[in-house]
Amino acid sequence: MNKPAKKGNRSAWMQEHLDDPYVQKANAEGWRSRAVYKLKEIDEKDHLIRPGMRIIDLGAAPGGWSQYATLKLDGRGQVIATDILPMDSLPDVTFIQGDFTEQSVLDELLTVLKDGSCDLVMSDMAPNMSGMKATDQPRSMYLVELALDLAGQVLSKDGVFLAKVFQGEGFEALMKEMRARFVTVVSRKPAASRARSREIYLLGKGIR
């Protein structure tokens, strides 16, 4: 069981969150989360999303990435989003609430996908962090590996995979696996990713 955060720590985190310029910008512009600016920066650099695409959004709640994606699709395309937490509805987004690590949720996602192919699998998933690196890192890598396995099942030949990864144990092995699966693999550290965070985003394009 995780130890509850001390009141002072919670207060400090909340104050930092409220003072965050990306949180303030997201609130002002009507986005559901500050995470949208991470996807937006990567999309503007790497041209990920265009009308007509079918997209899977893993770890979607509260919906910032799905919100951005459906805006870019402009009514022509589909987003299938999933998360353990609930998410308010969005146009052209089919939401599946459940644990992606459970087979039943994966089966439901594949059923919604119907013909079994899509153009982009994107994952902003992360486990509930305990603060213990020896526990958190393997759990986060496990989620990325599941997302990568799904991408291997459903992506079209020119498909794209984008996933949040925490640098640490298992990272180099993951990079090796992605290079074996994709024609192009690059890493991105968006400006909205906090400098102290070990998170980066790995982007794979083109199925080998």
N, C-alpha and C positions, 0 to 999 in steps of 0.2 A: 504494500500500500504506500502511495506517495505521501510524504509529509505535507500538511497544508502550509501554504506560504504564509509568512509572518505578515501581519497587518501593514507594517511599515514598508515591506517589499511590494505588497500589492498596491499601496498608495503611490509609491515611486514609479512603478510600472505604468499605472493608469495616467499619472501626470505626464510621463514621457510619451505615452500613446496620444494623449490629447494635444501635446505640443508638437507632435510629428507633422511636418509640412505636407507630407503625402496624405495623412489622415485628413487634415484640414482641406486639402485640395479635393480629395475624393468626396467629402461631404458637400463642398461648394458646387461640384460638378455633377453630383447625383449618382456617383458610382457606389456600389455596395461595399467595396473594400479598397484599401490602399494597394492590395496586390494587383489590381488592374494595371497599374503603371509598370509593373514588371513585364507582364504580357505585352502591353502596348509597345514598350521600348524594343522588345525582342521582335515583335511583329513588324514594326517599322524598319528594323534593320534587316530582317531575314525574309520578309514577305510571306508569312505563314498562312494567313487567312484571306480567302476571297469568296465571293458569292458562288453558290452551287456546291460547296463542300459539305461533307458529313463529318462531324467532329465529336469525339468522345472527351469529356471533361471529368477527370477523376479527382476527388477531393474538392468538389465544386463549391460547397457552401462557404460563405453566404451568397455567392453567385457572381462575384466580380468578373471572373474570367468568362463565364457563360454570357454575362451581360455584354461584355466587349465583343465576344465572338458573334453573337446574334446581331449586334449592330453592324458589324462588318459584313455579315451575310446578306443583310438588306432584304430579308424575306425570301431569299433563294438559298435554301440549304437547311440543315438540321444539326442541332446539338443534342447529344445524349449525355446528361450529367448525372453524377452519383456522389453521395456522401453519406456518412453516418448521421450527420445532423440534418435537420429539415432545411428546406430552401424555398423561398417564395417563388411563384411561377414567373416565367419569362416567355415572350413569344418565340415560337419555333424551338423551344427547349423541352425535351422530355426528361423529367427528373425521376430518378430511382433512389429512394432512401434506403440505405442499408450498408452493411460492412462489405466492402469490396473484396476482402480476403475470404469471404464465405462463398461457396460454390453457387448457392441459390441466387445471390445477387449478380454474380457473373453470368449465370444462365439467363436471368431476366434481361440483362444488358444485351446479350447476344441475340435474344428473341426480338427485342426492339430494333436492333440493327438489321434484322431480317435476312438480307442477302449476305451478311457477314463481311462487308468491306466498308472502310471509311478512309478519309484523306488525312486526318490528323488525330493523333492521340496525345492529349496534353494532361499532365499530372502536376498538381500543386500539393499533393498529399504529404502529410507528415504525421508521425505518431504523437500521442500525448507525451510531451517531454517530461522525464523524471528529474532531469538535471544530472543524471549519471551517464557519462559518455559510453561506458561499457555496455549499458543497456540500450540507450537511445540510438546509437549508431547502427547496430545490427537490425533493430526494428525499422529504422528509416530505409536501410538498404533493402530489406525484405519487401517493403512497399514498392520501391523503384523496380525491383526485379519482377514483381507481379505485373506492374504496369508495362514493362518491357515485353513480358511474355504475351500479354494481351495484344500489344502492338504487332507482335509477330504473327498473331492469328488473324488480325482484322485489317491491317493496313494494305492499301493498294500498292502497286509496284513503285509509284512515285510518292508514296505516303511519307508523312513527317511525324516524328516522335519528339515531344518536349517534356522534360521532367525535372522537378526540383530534386537536387541531390545535396547531401551534406558531406563535405570532404572529410576523409578519415579512413578508417579500416574498411576495406572492400571497394574503395573508390577506383583504384587502378584496375582491379579485376572487372569492374563494371564498364570502365572505358574500353578495355580490351574486348569485352563482349559486344558492346555497341559498334565498335569499329569492324567487328566480324559480320555484323548484321546490316550496317548502313554504309552507303557509298561515302557520305560525308558526315563527320561528327565534329561539332564545335562546342565550346563552353561559353556561357554568357553570365555576366554578373551585372544585372541592371542597377541603375542608380538607386532605385527604390529598395533594393536589398541592403539592409543595414550593414555598415562596414565591418562591424564586429562579428557578424553572422558567418558561419561556415557554409551557408547555402550558396550554391550556384545552380545554374540550369544547363542541362545537357541537351543538345539538339542534334537529332539524327535525321538525315534526309536520304531518301532513295533506298529501297530494299535491295540487298544484294541477291 
